[in-house]
Amino acid sequence: MVKVISIQDDVYAELSKHKDNKSFSQVIRELIKASKTETSIGDLSRFYGILRDEDAEKIDLKVREGRKNAVPRELNDVN
């Protein structure tokens, strides 16, 4: 079934950049699928080498300690 939708000009321009020889439906489908997938190692590869392993381990340890020491709050404590 075909549906007609309206989009703003800037959104159309962005979709057009991804279009190549695909239909807009294919482009939208791919973008939706990509937004639902979990982060993969491939996605993180651009960050490879920024930190040495020992530095990353230290940061990970600090984060875990912080989470362990965190005190849960009640929703009404947020205000």
C-alpha positions as YAML, in Angstrom:
chain: A
units: angstrom
residues:
- id: 1
  name: MET
  ca: [0.00, 0.00, 0.00]
- id: 2
  name: VAL
  ca: [1.33, 3.44, -0.89]
- id: 3
  name: LYS
  ca: [0.96, 6.36, 1.50]
- id: 4
  name: VAL
  ca: [1.72, 9.99, 0.79]
- id: 5
  name: ILE
  ca: [3.65, 11.85, 3.48]
- id: 6
  name: SER
  ca: [4.92, 15.41, 3.79]
- id: 7
  name: ILE
  ca: [8.40, 16.22, 4.98]
- id: 8
  name: GLN
  ca: [10.26, 19.47, 5.39]
- id: 9
  name: ASP
  ca: [12.73, 20.56, 2.73]
- id: 10
  name: ASP
  ca: [15.79, 20.00, 4.93]
- id: 11
  name: VAL
  ca: [14.71, 16.42, 5.67]
- id: 12
  name: TYR
  ca: [14.14, 15.80, 1.95]
- id: 13
  name: ALA
  ca: [17.64, 17.11, 1.21]
- id: 14
  name: GLU
  ca: [19.19, 14.78, 3.80]
- id: 15
  name: LEU
  ca: [17.27, 11.77, 2.49]
- id: 16
  name: SER
  ca: [18.30, 12.65, -1.05]
- id: 17
  name: LYS
  ca: [21.97, 12.47, -0.02]
- id: 18
  name: HIS
  ca: [21.45, 8.81, 0.97]
- id: 19
  name: LYS
  ca: [19.31, 7.91, -2.02]
- id: 20
  name: ASP
  ca: [21.73, 7.00, -4.86]
- id: 21
  name: ASN
  ca: [19.74, 4.52, -6.98]
- id: 22
  name: LYS
  ca: [17.42, 3.51, -4.14]
- id: 23
  name: SER
  ca: [13.85, 4.54, -3.54]
- id: 24
  name: PHE
  ca: [13.04, 6.84, -0.65]
- id: 25
  name: SER
  ca: [11.24, 3.90, 0.99]
- id: 26
  name: GLN
  ca: [14.44, 1.85, 0.88]
- id: 27
  name: VAL
  ca: [16.47, 4.72, 2.33]
- id: 28
  name: ILE
  ca: [13.99, 5.26, 5.16]
- id: 29
  name: ARG
  ca: [13.81, 1.51, 5.85]
- id: 30
  name: GLU
  ca: [17.64, 1.33, 6.07]
- id: 31
  name: LEU
  ca: [17.82, 4.33, 8.39]
- id: 32
  name: ILE
  ca: [15.17, 2.87, 10.68]
- id: 33
  name: LYS
  ca: [16.93, -0.50, 10.74]
- id: 34
  name: ALA
  ca: [20.28, 1.15, 11.50]
- id: 35
  name: SER
  ca: [18.76, 3.16, 14.34]
- id: 36
  name: LYS
  ca: [17.49, -0.04, 15.98]
- id: 37
  name: THR
  ca: [20.72, -2.03, 15.85]
- id: 38
  name: GLU
  ca: [23.08, -2.17, 18.77]
- id: 39
  name: THR
  ca: [26.45, -0.54, 18.58]
- id: 40
  name: SER
  ca: [28.89, -2.95, 17.01]
- id: 41
  name: ILE
  ca: [32.64, -3.23, 17.14]
- id: 42
  name: GLY
  ca: [32.68, -1.78, 13.62]
- id: 43
  name: ASP
  ca: [30.94, 1.33, 14.88]
- id: 44
  name: LEU
  ca: [33.54, 1.70, 17.60]
- id: 45
  name: SER
  ca: [36.54, 1.09, 15.37]
- id: 46
  name: ARG
  ca: [36.91, 4.80, 14.66]
- id: 47
  name: PHE
  ca: [37.84, 5.23, 18.32]
- id: 48
  name: TYR
  ca: [40.43, 2.46, 18.33]
- id: 49
  name: GLY
  ca: [43.79, 3.63, 19.56]
- id: 50
  name: ILE
  ca: [42.58, 6.77, 21.31]
- id: 51
  name: LEU
  ca: [43.25, 5.26, 24.74]
- id: 52
  name: ARG
  ca: [45.87, 2.79, 25.77]
- id: 53
  name: ASP
  ca: [44.40, -0.43, 27.19]
- id: 54
  name: GLU
  ca: [45.66, 0.37, 30.68]
- id: 55
  name: ASP
  ca: [44.01, 3.81, 30.60]
- id: 56
  name: ALA
  ca: [40.72, 2.33, 29.38]
- id: 57
  name: GLU
  ca: [40.86, -0.25, 32.18]
- id: 58
  name: LYS
  ca: [41.44, 2.50, 34.77]
- id: 59
  name: ILE
  ca: [38.46, 4.46, 33.46]
- id: 60
  name: ASP
  ca: [36.30, 1.33, 33.43]
- id: 61
  name: LEU
  ca: [37.29, 0.59, 37.04]
- id: 62
  name: LYS
  ca: [36.45, 4.14, 38.15]
- id: 63
  name: VAL
  ca: [33.05, 3.98, 36.43]
- id: 64
  name: ARG
  ca: [32.26, 0.62, 38.05]
- id: 65
  name: GLU
  ca: [33.31, 1.95, 41.48]
- id: 66
  name: GLY
  ca: [31.14, 5.02, 40.98]
- id: 67
  name: ARG
  ca: [28.15, 2.89, 40.05]
- id: 68
  name: LYS
  ca: [28.71, 0.62, 43.04]
- id: 69
  name: ASN
  ca: [28.89, 3.60, 45.41]
- id: 70
  name: ALA
  ca: [25.93, 5.44, 43.90]
- id: 71
  name: VAL
  ca: [22.99, 5.95, 46.22]
- id: 72
  name: PRO
  ca: [19.60, 5.26, 44.63]
- id: 73
  name: ARG
  ca: [17.17, 8.16, 44.91]
- id: 74
  name: GLU
  ca: [13.43, 8.24, 45.03]
- id: 75
  name: LEU
  ca: [11.70, 10.09, 42.19]
- id: 76
  name: ASN
  ca: [10.49, 12.83, 44.51]
- id: 77
  name: ASP
  ca: [14.14, 13.48, 45.58]
- id: 78
  name: VAL
  ca: [14.96, 14.76, 42.09]
- id: 79
  name: ASN
  ca: [13.19, 18.09, 42.54]
...
